[in-house]
Amino acid sequence: MTIGQSKHEPVGFLLVGAGPHAQRTYIPHLQELEQQGTIEFQAIVDVEEKRKPLLEHLQLAKSIPELLFVPAFTSEMPGHVAHRLNEAVARLKVSVVVISTEPLAHKAYGLWAIGQGLNVIMDKPISARCGSCTDLSSAYGIAQDHLDLLAAYLELQQRQQTCFLVNSHRRYHPGMQYVFETIKDVQARTGCPVTNVISTHCDGMWRMPAEIVEQSYHTFNRGYGKVSHSGYHFLDSCYQFLKSGWTPAKRPDKLEVISSFLPPNGFLTALDGDDYRRLFGEQEYEDACKYTDGALRELMADMGEIDASIQITAYRDGDAITLAQVNLQHSGFSRRSWLKPGQDLYKGIGRVRHEMHEIKSGPLQTVVIDSRQANDVHCRSKPGGASLGSDNHYDIHLFRNSGLLGRGEVPLRSFNVDDLCQHYNTDRRGLYGENIKRGILDEAIDFVRGALPLDNVTSNLPDHSVGAHLMSAAYISHIRRSKGWNPVVSIELAYEGK
């Protein structure tokens, strides 16, 4: 199927990677779209070791797509795997591939999909690298992975127009889109860009010491952590806040990045074995953790970050014009009160979201986004409340210099998720944040059917250069700091059509 196909012809989808995240989001959404006749959910590709849990997950489904199991790989795709996938794509008439694998494999699958001329939806981050916390070549490699994918994608565009959407799903959130609009409005009326951003995200994902060493899902033991887990969302959001206020005369030509990481050994110092024994019971902890604190420290010495604090300064002609602080945390309020993890390592481990953004446009506007849950057990299909601590809590507070901005302005307006639903005609049944994740699927369908121009897509690969380089710079800065070197990392910015 190609761009401009019949609006009544189902679009063929292939899902690569069916782990906990895909099982909670992509698979239900794709099944729903197939039931509506919008798509054909043709196949799922996953690694051989996930055969049994995937079959168990799908056993109650009304229809099961074709399943293809392949060996795990993180570098170049093996030739025999590419041959199998190429055959399936041609036979099943796939137009869109969704890549939801371990991020170490994102680049390999992304390059394969581009090589097949497919439209792509790929999870964030664009890539991850083993040893990003300790090895400079790995840290630099994160930015290089984006450049390699971008070069292949742009070369394809010379022959065929496709989309390559990166699922940084906060771009699709009506709350974020409203904030982007307010920033643009103030800039257009006053000339003032964004001058300060503070973003904080904590997911309360409390890993027990043995899990940090052994667990492979959202791993720390491959030398990367929070920045590579969900951190990319907030580096990208920071970029989107800043970009919303940029004009040719007031956009930066350089970014500087300085980062500080809290490593697993630092977290173990804050909460050591004796503390766990007091919290859970001595025998219970001994049964759950076979390691001494000394052994843990040795094993965790080069593991990925638990928390990160990233300072970004935007410069124009040598002058700092914007300061941003991005705080990324696993360690924070959690509902976990048990030692042994259950089957669901994505949402079934006591995770609760606390997220806050404060965006200032000089003396003219401050926007505050506040989203805080108190519960860790959420149901996608049940109505969720909008109050503080509820599953769908999401408040926006808009402070404006009403005296200067003119008639009809007030110094404070506040909105919650119900107001956003009414304004944008969206539906908050179940978990609003997870419903928003369907937006990228709808956008890909609209693009393939010719209903949405490529210039109007929300999250195409070329617009992720800044995010990928910020992520790379955060790791580079940490390594340089740990070696006693200058931790400041510079990113030079250039603009198309300058």
PyMOL commands that set and color helices and strands:
alter all, ss='L'
color gray80, all
select helices_A, chain A and resi 20-24+26-35+48-58+79-92+103-115+136-157+169-172+174-190+209-214+226-244+264-270+273-280+282-288+293-299+402-405+417-424+432-436+439-448+454-456+461-482
alter helices_A, ss='H'
color red, helices_A
select strands_A, chain A and resi 11-16+39-47+66-70+96-99+119-123+164-167+196-202+254-262+307-316+319-329+354-361+365-372+395-400+412-415+489-492
alter strands_A, ss='S'
color yellow, strands_A
deselect
rebuild
show_as cartoon
